[in-house]
Amino acid sequence: MLIGIPQSIRTRKRATFSPSNPCEVVVTVCSPTRTKLDPPNLYPTVKAIIDGMTDAGIWTDDNYKVIKAITFKYGGLSNEKGHYKLIFDIKGVK
């Protein structure tokens, strides 16, 4: 089950992003507590999710020709005790 991926993307036969149609990914990290957080430390988790998005056909590959940049930012509290929230904003670039 693909959660958070629009139906229009899930039903495509071809990947949405490719070397001829690259993208950027902004990952917003929301923490369950007010303790200090270093958003890029979640990269191993984000990499696994990006690999899953590759398998789901969001992009042809997750290399630098397709994903031009991955940026991390802090998004405040997740408002869910014990749970982080990761928000992926994927935009096409030229």
N, CA, C and O atoms as a GROMACS GRO file, in nm:
protein
  376
    1MET      N    1   0.084  -0.118   0.000
    1MET     CA    2   0.000   0.000   0.000
    1MET      C    3   0.089   0.124   0.000
    1MET      O    4   0.180   0.134   0.082
    2LEU      N    5   0.063   0.215  -0.089
    2LEU     CA    6   0.141   0.338  -0.098
    2LEU      C    7   0.066   0.449  -0.028
    2LEU      O    8  -0.040   0.492  -0.074
    3ILE      N    9   0.121   0.497   0.083
    3ILE     CA   10   0.055   0.601   0.160
    3ILE      C   11   0.119   0.735   0.126
    3ILE      O   12   0.242   0.746   0.125
    4GLY      N   13   0.038   0.834   0.100
    4GLY     CA   14   0.089   0.968   0.074
    4GLY      C   15   0.136   0.991  -0.068
    4GLY      O   16   0.189   1.097  -0.099
    5ILE      N   17   0.117   0.894  -0.156
    5ILE     CA   18   0.155   0.911  -0.296
    5ILE      C   19   0.027   0.929  -0.376
    5ILE      O   20  -0.058   0.840  -0.375
    6PRO      N   21   0.010   1.042  -0.444
    6PRO     CA   22  -0.113   1.068  -0.516
    6PRO      C   23  -0.148   0.957  -0.616
    6PRO      O   24  -0.059   0.897  -0.677
    7GLN      N   25  -0.277   0.932  -0.632
    7GLN     CA   26  -0.326   0.830  -0.724
    7GLN      C   27  -0.272   0.852  -0.865
    7GLN      O   28  -0.240   0.756  -0.935
    8SER      N   29  -0.261   0.978  -0.908
    8SER     CA   30  -0.213   1.008  -1.043
    8SER      C   31  -0.071   0.956  -1.065
    8SER      O   32  -0.037   0.917  -1.177
    9ILE      N   33   0.010   0.957  -0.962
    9ILE     CA   34   0.147   0.905  -0.973
    9ILE      C   35   0.146   0.753  -0.963
    9ILE      O   36   0.217   0.686  -1.038
   10ARG      N   37   0.066   0.697  -0.873
   10ARG     CA   38   0.063   0.552  -0.853
   10ARG      C   39   0.016   0.477  -0.977
   10ARG      O   40   0.057   0.363  -0.998
   11THR      N   41  -0.069   0.537  -1.058
   11THR     CA   42  -0.126   0.467  -1.172
   11THR      C   43  -0.048   0.488  -1.302
   11THR      O   44  -0.084   0.430  -1.405
   12ARG      N   45   0.056   0.568  -1.299
   12ARG     CA   46   0.136   0.589  -1.420
   12ARG      C   47   0.215   0.465  -1.455
   12ARG      O   48   0.262   0.393  -1.366
   13LYS      N   49   0.230   0.439  -1.583
   13LYS     CA   50   0.310   0.325  -1.627
   13LYS      C   51   0.458   0.361  -1.634
   13LYS      O   52   0.544   0.273  -1.625
   14ARG      N   53   0.488   0.490  -1.649
   14ARG     CA   54   0.627   0.536  -1.653
   14ARG      C   55   0.656   0.617  -1.528
   14ARG      O   56   0.566   0.672  -1.466
   15ALA      N   57   0.783   0.624  -1.494
   15ALA     CA   58   0.824   0.704  -1.379
   15ALA      C   59   0.798   0.852  -1.408
   15ALA      O   60   0.812   0.899  -1.521
   16THR      N   61   0.760   0.924  -1.304
   16THR     CA   62   0.733   1.066  -1.317
   16THR      C   63   0.861   1.145  -1.340
   16THR      O   64   0.863   1.237  -1.422
   17PHE      N   65   0.968   1.108  -1.269
   17PHE     CA   66   1.094   1.181  -1.280
   17PHE      C   67   1.202   1.093  -1.341
   17PHE      O   68   1.209   0.972  -1.315
   18SER      N   69   1.286   1.156  -1.423
   18SER     CA   70   1.391   1.086  -1.497
   18SER      C   71   1.504   1.186  -1.526
   18SER      O   72   1.490   1.303  -1.491
   19PRO      N   73   1.614   1.142  -1.588
   19PRO     CA   74   1.719   1.238  -1.621
   19PRO      C   75   1.670   1.354  -1.709
   19PRO      O   76   1.723   1.465  -1.700
   20SER      N   77   1.571   1.330  -1.792
   20SER     CA   78   1.518   1.438  -1.876
   20SER      C   79   1.412   1.520  -1.802
   20SER      O   80   1.369   1.625  -1.852
   21ASN      N   81   1.368   1.475  -1.686
   21ASN     CA   82   1.269   1.545  -1.604
   21ASN      C   83   1.309   1.528  -1.457
   21ASN      O   84   1.243   1.456  -1.382
   22PRO      N   85   1.419   1.594  -1.414
   22PRO     CA   86   1.472   1.574  -1.279
   22PRO      C   87   1.388   1.645  -1.172
   22PRO      O   88   1.296   1.721  -1.201
   23CYS      N   89   1.423   1.617  -1.047
   23CYS     CA   90   1.351   1.675  -0.934
   23CYS      C   91   1.445   1.710  -0.820
   23CYS      O   92   1.564   1.676  -0.821
   24GLU      N   93   1.389   1.779  -0.722
   24GLU     CA   94   1.453   1.805  -0.594
   24GLU      C   95   1.361   1.753  -0.485
   24GLU      O   96   1.239   1.754  -0.500
   25VAL      N   97   1.420   1.707  -0.376
   25VAL     CA   98   1.342   1.654  -0.264
   25VAL      C   99   1.377   1.734  -0.139
   25VAL      O  100   1.494   1.747  -0.102
   26VAL      N  101   1.273   1.787  -0.073
   26VAL     CA  102   1.291   1.852   0.057
   26VAL      C  103   1.224   1.763   0.160
   26VAL      O  104   1.105   1.732   0.149
   27VAL      N  105   1.301   1.722   0.260
   27VAL     CA  106   1.249   1.637   0.366
   27VAL      C  107   1.235   1.722   0.492
   27VAL      O  108   1.334   1.772   0.546
   28THR      N  109   1.113   1.738   0.538
   28THR     CA  110   1.086   1.812   0.661
   28THR      C  111   1.071   1.710   0.773
   28THR      O  112   0.990   1.618   0.765
   29VAL      N  113   1.151   1.727   0.878
   29VAL     CA  114   1.153   1.633   0.990
   29VAL      C  115   1.085   1.697   1.110
   29VAL      O  116   1.126   1.803   1.158
   30CYS      N  117   0.981   1.631   1.159
   30CYS     CA  118   0.909   1.677   1.278
   30CYS      C  119   0.940   1.579   1.391
   30CYS      O  120   0.925   1.458   1.376
   31SER      N  121   0.982   1.633   1.504
   31SER     CA  122   1.026   1.554   1.618
   31SER      C  123   0.913   1.535   1.719
   31SER      O  124   0.827   1.622   1.732
   32PRO      N  125   0.912   1.422   1.791
   32PRO     CA  126   0.810   1.402   1.894
   32PRO      C  127   0.839   1.480   2.023
   32PRO      O  128   0.751   1.494   2.108
   33THR      N  129   0.962   1.529   2.039
   33THR     CA  130   0.999   1.600   2.162
   33THR      C  131   1.070   1.731   2.127
   33THR      O  132   1.104   1.757   2.011
   34ARG      N  133   1.092   1.811   2.229
   34ARG     CA  134   1.160   1.940   2.210
   34ARG      C  135   1.312   1.928   2.221
   34ARG      O  136   1.381   2.030   2.222
   35THR      N  137   1.365   1.807   2.229
   35THR     CA  138   1.510   1.791   2.238
   35THR      C  139   1.576   1.835   2.109
   35THR      O  140   1.512   1.844   2.004
   36LYS      N  141   1.705   1.861   2.116
   36LYS     CA  142   1.779   1.902   1.996
   36LYS      C  143   1.767   1.795   1.889
   36LYS      O  144   1.771   1.675   1.918
   37LEU      N  145   1.752   1.840   1.766
   37LEU     CA  146   1.737   1.747   1.655
   37LEU      C  147   1.828   1.791   1.541
   37LEU      O  148   1.835   1.909   1.509
   38ASP      N  149   1.896   1.696   1.482
   38ASP     CA  150   1.979   1.721   1.365
   38ASP      C  151   1.913   1.648   1.248
   38ASP      O  152   1.940   1.530   1.227
   39PRO      N  153   1.825   1.717   1.171
   39PRO     CA  154   1.747   1.649   1.067
   39PRO      C  155   1.828   1.559   0.972
   39PRO      O  156   1.779   1.451   0.938
   40PRO      N  157   1.949   1.598   0.927
   40PRO     CA  158   2.022   1.507   0.837
   40PRO      C  159   2.059   1.373   0.899
   40PRO      O  160   2.094   1.280   0.826
   41ASN      N  161   2.054   1.361   1.033
   41ASN     CA  162   2.084   1.232   1.095
   41ASN      C  163   1.981   1.126   1.059
   41ASN      O  164   2.004   1.007   1.080
   42LEU      N  165   1.868   1.168   1.004
   42LEU     CA  166   1.766   1.071   0.962
   42LEU      C  167   1.790   1.023   0.819
   42LEU      O  168   1.705   0.954   0.763
   43TYR      N  169   1.904   1.057   0.760
   43TYR     CA  170   1.931   1.017   0.622
   43TYR      C  171   1.918   0.867   0.598
   43TYR      O  172   1.861   0.828   0.496
   44PRO      N  173   1.967   0.779   0.686
   44PRO     CA  174   1.950   0.635   0.658
   44PRO      C  175   1.803   0.595   0.642
   44PRO      O  176   1.770   0.512   0.557
   45THR      N  177   1.717   0.652   0.722
   45THR     CA  178   1.573   0.624   0.710
   45THR      C  179   1.519   0.681   0.580
   45THR      O  180   1.443   0.615   0.509
   46VAL      N  181   1.558   0.805   0.549
   46VAL     CA  182   1.513   0.871   0.426
   46VAL      C  183   1.561   0.794   0.304
   46VAL      O  184   1.487   0.780   0.207
   47LYS      N  185   1.684   0.744   0.306
   47LYS     CA  186   1.738   0.668   0.193
   47LYS      C  187   1.653   0.544   0.168
   47LYS      O  188   1.626   0.511   0.053
   48ALA      N  189   1.612   0.475   0.273
   48ALA     CA  190   1.526   0.357   0.256
   48ALA      C  191   1.392   0.394   0.194
   48ALA      O  192   1.340   0.321   0.110
   49ILE      N  193   1.337   0.508   0.234
   49ILE     CA  194   1.210   0.554   0.177
   49ILE      C  195   1.228   0.592   0.031
   49ILE      O  196   1.144   0.560  -0.053
   50ILE      N  197   1.337   0.659  -0.001
   50ILE     CA  198   1.366   0.697  -0.140
   50ILE      C  199   1.384   0.571  -0.226
   50ILE      O  200   1.338   0.568  -0.340
   51ASP      N  201   1.451   0.470  -0.173
   51ASP     CA  202   1.463   0.343  -0.246
   51ASP      C  203   1.326   0.282  -0.272
   51ASP      O  204   1.301   0.227  -0.379
   52GLY      N  205   1.237   0.291  -0.174
   52GLY     CA  206   1.100   0.242  -0.192
   52GLY      C  207   1.026   0.321  -0.298
   52GLY      O  208   0.947   0.265  -0.374
   53MET      N  209   1.051   0.452  -0.302
   53MET     CA  210   0.988   0.535  -0.406
   53MET      C  211   1.041   0.499  -0.544
   53MET      O  212   0.968   0.507  -0.643
   54THR      N  213   1.167   0.458  -0.551
   54THR     CA  214   1.223   0.412  -0.678
   54THR      C  215   1.151   0.284  -0.720
   54THR      O  216   1.109   0.270  -0.835
   55ASP      N  217   1.135   0.190  -0.626
   55ASP     CA  218   1.064   0.066  -0.655
   55ASP      C  219   0.919   0.091  -0.696
   55ASP      O  220   0.861   0.017  -0.776
   56ALA      N  221   0.859   0.198  -0.638
   56ALA     CA  222   0.720   0.231  -0.669
   56ALA      C  223   0.706   0.305  -0.803
   56ALA      O  224   0.594   0.327  -0.850
   57GLY      N  225   0.819   0.343  -0.864
   57GLY     CA  226   0.813   0.407  -0.994
   57GLY      C  227   0.797   0.558  -0.991
   57GLY      O  228   0.757   0.619  -1.090
   58ILE      N  229   0.828   0.620  -0.878
   58ILE     CA  230   0.820   0.766  -0.870
   58ILE      C  231   0.927   0.828  -0.961
   58ILE      O  232   0.903   0.932  -1.023
   59TRP      N  233   1.043   0.766  -0.967
   59TRP     CA  234   1.151   0.809  -1.056
   59TRP      C  235   1.220   0.686  -1.113
   59TRP      O  236   1.206   0.575  -1.061
   60THR      N  237   1.294   0.707  -1.220
   60THR     CA  238   1.361   0.595  -1.286
   60THR      C  239   1.476   0.540  -1.203
   60THR      O  240   1.504   0.420  -1.206
   61ASP      N  241   1.541   0.628  -1.128
   61ASP     CA  242   1.654   0.591  -1.043
   61ASP      C  243   1.670   0.702  -0.941
   61ASP      O  244   1.617   0.812  -0.960
   62ASP      N  245   1.742   0.676  -0.834
   62ASP     CA  246   1.762   0.781  -0.734
   62ASP      C  247   1.903   0.840  -0.742
   62ASP      O  248   1.959   0.885  -0.642
   63ASN      N  249   1.961   0.839  -0.862
   63ASN     CA  250   2.095   0.895  -0.879
   63ASN      C  251   2.089   1.047  -0.897
   63ASN      O  252   1.981   1.106  -0.902
   64TYR      N  253   2.207   1.109  -0.908
   64TYR     CA  254   2.217   1.254  -0.915
   64TYR      C  255   2.159   1.313  -1.044
   64TYR      O  256   2.129   1.432  -1.048
   65LYS      N  257   2.142   1.233  -1.146
   65LYS     CA  258   2.084   1.284  -1.270
   65LYS      C  259   1.933   1.301  -1.258
   65LYS      O  260   1.873   1.380  -1.330
   66VAL      N  261   1.872   1.227  -1.168
   66VAL     CA  262   1.727   1.232  -1.149
   66VAL      C  263   1.692   1.318  -1.027
   66VAL      O  264   1.608   1.407  -1.036
   67ILE      N  265   1.757   1.292  -0.914
   67ILE     CA  266   1.735   1.371  -0.793
   67ILE      C  267   1.854   1.467  -0.780
   67ILE      O  268   1.963   1.427  -0.738
   68LYS      N  269   1.831   1.592  -0.815
   68LYS     CA  270   1.938   1.692  -0.817
   68LYS      C  271   1.981   1.735  -0.678
   68LYS      O  272   2.097   1.771  -0.658
   69ALA      N  273   1.889   1.733  -0.581
   69ALA     CA  274   1.922   1.774  -0.445
   69ALA      C  275   1.825   1.711  -0.346
   69ALA      O  276   1.707   1.692  -0.376
   70ILE      N  277   1.877   1.678  -0.229
   70ILE     CA  278   1.795   1.636  -0.116
   70ILE      C  279   1.829   1.731  -0.002
   70ILE      O  280   1.944   1.739   0.040
   71THR      N  281   1.729   1.801   0.046
   71THR     CA  282   1.747   1.900   0.152
   71THR      C  283   1.667   1.859   0.274
   71THR      O  284   1.555   1.809   0.262
   72PHE      N  285   1.725   1.879   0.392
   72PHE     CA  286   1.658   1.849   0.516
   72PHE      C  287   1.626   1.979   0.588
   72PHE      O  288   1.705   2.074   0.586
   73LYS      N  289   1.509   1.983   0.652
   73LYS     CA  290   1.477   2.098   0.736
   73LYS      C  291   1.394   2.052   0.855
   73LYS      O  292   1.328   1.949   0.851
   74TYR      N  293   1.399   2.132   0.960
   74TYR     CA  294   1.324   2.103   1.082
   74TYR      C  295   1.182   2.155   1.066
   74TYR      O  296   1.161   2.266   1.018
   75GLY      N  297   1.084   2.074   1.107
   75GLY     CA  298   0.944   2.112   1.090
   75GLY      C  299   0.866   2.127   1.219
   75GLY      O  300   0.743   2.130   1.216
   76GLY      N  301   0.935   2.136   1.331
   76GLY     CA  302   0.865   2.151   1.458
   76GLY      C  303   0.828   2.017   1.518
   76GLY      O  304   0.888   1.914   1.488
   77LEU      N  305   0.727   2.019   1.605
   77LEU     CA  306   0.686   1.898   1.674
   77LEU      C  307   0.591   1.815   1.588
   77LEU      O  308   0.512   1.869   1.510
   78SER      N  309   0.600   1.684   1.604
   78SER     CA  310   0.513   1.594   1.527
   78SER      C  311   0.374   1.584   1.588
   78SER      O  312   0.279   1.541   1.521
   79ASN      N  313   0.361   1.622   1.714
   79ASN     CA  314   0.234   1.612   1.788
   79ASN      C  315   0.186   1.467   1.802
   79ASN      O  316   0.067   1.442   1.822
   80GLU      N  317   0.279   1.372   1.791
   80GLU     CA  318   0.248   1.231   1.811
   80GLU      C  319   0.354   1.173   1.903
   80GLU      O  320   0.469   1.155   1.863
   81LYS      N  321   0.317   1.145   2.024
   81LYS     CA  322   0.412   1.098   2.125
   81LYS      C  323   0.490   0.977   2.074
   81LYS      O  324   0.432   0.876   2.034
   82GLY      N  325   0.623   0.990   2.077
   82GLY     CA  326   0.710   0.880   2.039
   82GLY      C  327   0.727   0.859   1.889
   82GLY      O  328   0.793   0.764   1.848
   83HIS      N  329   0.669   0.946   1.806
   83HIS     CA  330   0.675   0.927   1.662
   83HIS      C  331   0.728   1.052   1.590
   83HIS      O  332   0.682   1.164   1.613
   84TYR      N  333   0.824   1.028   1.504
   84TYR     CA  334   0.870   1.133   1.414
   84TYR      C  335   0.775   1.140   1.296
   84TYR      O  336   0.705   1.043   1.266
   85LYS      N  337   0.771   1.254   1.230
   85LYS     CA  338   0.694   1.268   1.106
   85LYS      C  339   0.790   1.321   1.000
   85LYS      O  340   0.858   1.421   1.021
   86LEU      N  341   0.794   1.254   0.886
   86LEU     CA  342   0.876   1.297   0.773
   86LEU      C  343   0.783   1.340   0.661
   86LEU      O  344   0.693   1.265   0.621
   87ILE      N  345   0.804   1.459   0.610
   87ILE     CA  346   0.723   1.512   0.501
   87ILE      C  347   0.815   1.528   0.380
   87ILE      O  348   0.915   1.599   0.387
   88PHE      N  349   0.780   1.463   0.268
   88PHE     CA  350   0.859   1.470   0.146
   88PHE      C  351   0.791   1.564   0.048
   88PHE      O  352   0.677   1.542   0.008
   89ASP      N  353   0.862   1.670   0.011
   89ASP     CA  354   0.813   1.764  -0.090
   89ASP      C  355   0.901   1.743  -0.212
   89ASP      O  356   1.020   1.773  -0.210
   90ILE      N  357   0.841   1.692  -0.319
   90ILE     CA  358   0.915   1.658  -0.441
   90ILE      C  359   0.869   1.751  -0.552
   90ILE      O  360   0.751   1.756  -0.586
   91LYS      N  361   0.965   1.826  -0.608
   91LYS     CA  362   0.933   1.922  -0.713
   91LYS      C  363   1.024   1.902  -0.833
   91LYS      O  364   1.144   1.875  -0.818
   92GLY      N  365   0.968   1.915  -0.950
   92GLY     CA  366   1.047   1.908  -1.071
   92GLY      C  367   1.135   2.030  -1.086
   92GLY      O  368   1.097   2.139  -1.046
   93VAL      N  369   1.252   2.011  -1.144
   93VAL     CA  370   1.345   2.122  -1.170
   93VAL      C  371   1.391   2.113  -1.315
   93VAL      O  372   1.372   2.011  -1.381
   94LYS      N  373   1.449   2.220  -1.363
   94LYS     CA  374   1.499   2.221  -1.501
   94LYS      C  375   1.647   2.199  -1.505
   94LYS      O  376   1.706   2.198  -1.613
   0.00000   0.00000   0.00000
